[in-house]
């Protein structure tokens, strides 16, 4: 198990919320806006801001233990801490924290299975956390794809109203996930949708590259941070 690094895949965790995709038009609660910037900074190495974000989640959960969004964000932070433990060579501690983070995220989804602001953080975190696990990470990749498929179904009535960026991120997550599972036909379906339905998204060039070569090129930079500040 490797460290969860702050690449675009992880930074996708709640960028959906900033331009409407993490929540349906009727939803107004925006817990993500309270913690997102601090979590992103924390994942990039700012321990003080990571701690502040975790404490915000913990205060919210102390008031309402069933606050699913706070729980899934906290679980993602715990998963990041697990990666740090593995990086230090503390495999036993890392495994314990890893399981706790997974448990928190799964509990959050069980509480609010139709909340896009819960499904996306778990799915994005799992896709990133399993990046270097190979076959051992397959069940979690499948779980992440299930989250993204569920989100796509929830958003079907207004998906075409979303901007290219959130549409591209969701479709890219599905396409890349299926590619990693060795299911190229399903991957192709979503990469083709991405190029057609979100041509100006930051993921369109990578989707086009996969369609031409069968390989996803690496992401360049932390694009999802700046464009949502």
WOMOZI-V540774 format. One record per backbone hydrogen bond with DSSP energy under -0.5 kcal/mol. CO is the residue of the C=O (numbers start at 1). NH is the residue of the N-H. Records with the same first field share a line. If there is no record, write none. Layout:
CO->NH ; NH
//
This chain:
3->5
5->7
7->10 ; 11
8->12
10->13
11->14
12->16
14->17 ; 18
15->18 ; 19
16->19 ; 21 ; 22
17->20
20->23
24->27
30->33
31->34 ; 35
32->35 ; 36
35->39
36->40
37->41
38->42
39->43
40->44
41->46
42->45
43->6
45->47
46->50
47->51
48->52
49->53
50->54
51->55
52->56
53->57
54->58
55->59
56->60
57->61
58->62
59->63
60->64
64->67
66->68
67->71
68->72
69->73
70->74
71->75
72->76
73->77
74->78
75->79
76->80
77->81
78->82
79->83
80->84
81->85
82->86
83->87
84->88
85->90
86->89
89->91
90->94
91->95
92->96
93->97
94->98
95->99
96->100
97->101
98->102
99->103
100->104
101->105
102->106
103->107
104->108
105->109
106->110
107->111
108->112
112->115
114->116
115->118 ; 119
116->120
118->122
119->123
120->124
121->125
122->126
123->127
124->128
125->129
126->130
128->131
130->133 ; 134
133->136
134->137
135->138
137->140 ; 141
138->142
139->143
140->144
141->145
142->146
143->147
144->148
145->149
146->150
147->151
148->152
149->153
150->154
151->155
153->156
155->158 ; 159
158->161 ; 162
159->162
163->167
164->168
165->169
166->170
167->171
168->172
169->173
170->174
171->175
172->176
173->177
174->178
175->179
176->180
177->181
178->183
179->182
183->187
184->188
185->189
186->190
187->191
188->192
189->193
190->194
191->195
192->196
193->197
194->198
198->201
201->204
203->207
204->208
205->209
206->210
207->211
208->212
209->213
210->214
215->217
219->221
222->225 ; 226
223->227
225->228
226->229
//
